[in-house]
Amino acid sequence: MANDGIDQRAIEKHVKALKKAYERAAKKYPVTIPVAGRGFTPSFTGAGTGIEQDPQLVRFLIWLGEQPQRQYAEQDAYAEYSGVSLDDVQVLALELERDGLVDSMGSFGADDSYQVTADGRVELRRLAQLRDTPAARHRYATDAFLRWLYDTAHDRRATHPAGFLTTAEAHFAGGELSETELDYALARLTNSGLVESEDTEPKAVAITIDGIDCVLSGATVSDYLNRTRPGDYYSIHGTNVVAGSQAKVEQHNHNNAFDPSALREFAALVQQLAPTYGIDPEQRDALIHDAEVLAEETSGDNAQPGRIRTAYDTVMGRLAEISAASAGLTTTIQQGQQALGTVFGG
């Protein structure tokens, strides 16, 4: 039977496009199954997830996006531009094509030439937005530095943190991380007990057992710190303990909905960055003292919201009095505002 009028090549091309669409959908909206017993509470930021965790992929996609539209760019041109080996560029191109972010000229006999797809343009826009989002940058800096420290010195030897800024991992969504963002990451990790400072000059840090546990768990720092820990549970009616495994029980009343940890991290950040604000020693010491008060108010078992808010306002007032503008000061104020919203809402 003749098949006149049937364009077999068009059919194959359509089937290939459908397959790619299904693969992209499966990657963007994976089926997830909760795993019991891990003790982690996933964090949902609404920012979406993409390729920002892989600086090499991001750099290649941005380069392709900078090429004239509707024109294909060759792999060897990017290899020469970036210094990345051609073999590695080929793998990067295949990853981006698999995700539907670039398309090749394979059907025209040129497998080594690519252009950004419509989905790729959307991803480039999302990456540009992430680059300007302080919270996303700080989360990435914290996670990336801890992974780097583990890879560099999982034997817990003292390591100079500045070495991280020379690596490819010190880039997020196509932008370089700053020293200030590294200082923030160090303050958060140190305050959380995942990293400890060493008494050396210049300053060095070492990963702790908890830090190693965080990396090996595969969780982000935020998810690791927010994990639920198994423990003893009791049903208490009046003064009678109905169920429990301990012979002695102390009952405490806590406001479990109030978690001031974000402001405690803010206080640690202020203490860390205070020497960089360019203020006189008296003003600096007063700021550090007020930050220590805030840290103390947020560290107790029975934290009082009113006292914490007063201590916070005092610290922010000190920061507002600083006349010399700097990236570190701007970052600190932004973190303070975000921490206030996290703890008190709004």
Phi, psi and omega in degrees: 000129182287148178243045180299139177090354180266121180266093184299324180295320179295323179295315180298321179295321180293317179298319179297320179295320178296318179298317179297320181297318178296319179296319178295318180295320180295326179286319182287324184233068183291152174279120183249141179240123179299139178253117182284148173090353180285328178080022180247142175252109182299147178261139179240115185256349182077000182275348183079168178233149181203221186263009185296342178284349181242095184302327181293316178298316181299315182298318180294316180296319179297319179298316178296323180293338180276352179284156179305137182298149180068011175244141180268141179249142184271149181298319184293335176292321178288323178300318178292322181292318189264339186083004177278141181297151182298324178300316179292322178297321178299320178294317178300317180297319179295321178296314180295322179292320178301323180277000177078016183269339176224162178228144182258169176265029184305322182291347179251014176080021180227079184290346186261012181242137186222156169220158182284136178274179177298319177296326178295321177296321177296318180295322177298320178295319179296319178297320178297322178293320179296323180300334182258013181253103184305317183298317179295319179296317182291321177299314181296315181302319181295312180294314184294319181295318181296319177296319178297317181296321178295314180296325184279320187212060178288353173278005173072023175282154181294135184224139178283121186293337183299337179299334180298324185290349179267000185262163177296331181291346180276032176231137180231123177056028178096002180239149180284143172281147183263167175298324179297319179292327174294319178299321178296315179300317179297318180297317181292316181293321179292316180297329182272356177082013179272339178223147177235143180278146177250146179281078179225165177226116001291169186300139176230157180227163177222144178285144180263175176299320178295323178296317177297318179298321179297313181296314183292335179290339183081000181275159170288165178300316181299314180294323179295317181288335181266007183296153175268137180255133177294147180198195180273140180237144184227148168253118185244121176242112183064245179249006184260132174270114184277320181216141178170164184250359182255144180286331182238129183236130173249129181262126179237145176258116180235149173271091186294343181279346184259113181234104183271015187299328180296323178286331175294320177294323177298317179298320178295322179296318179299314179297324181290319188263351183309318180294348183263000186277352179071036180251163182289158186304321181296316179293322179295315181296322179295320178296315180297321178298315180295324177293324177294323176297316178298317179299319180294319181294330182269000185257348184284161178291330180243063181298135182258115182306320181295315180293323179295317181296322178296315179296321178297313180300324179295315179296315181295327176296319177298317180296322181293336180282348182284121185273333183279116179285144177202159179297322180296319179294316179299316179298318181297314180296318178299317179295323178297317179295318178294320180295319179300314180296324179294319185279315186255354181084168179098000000 
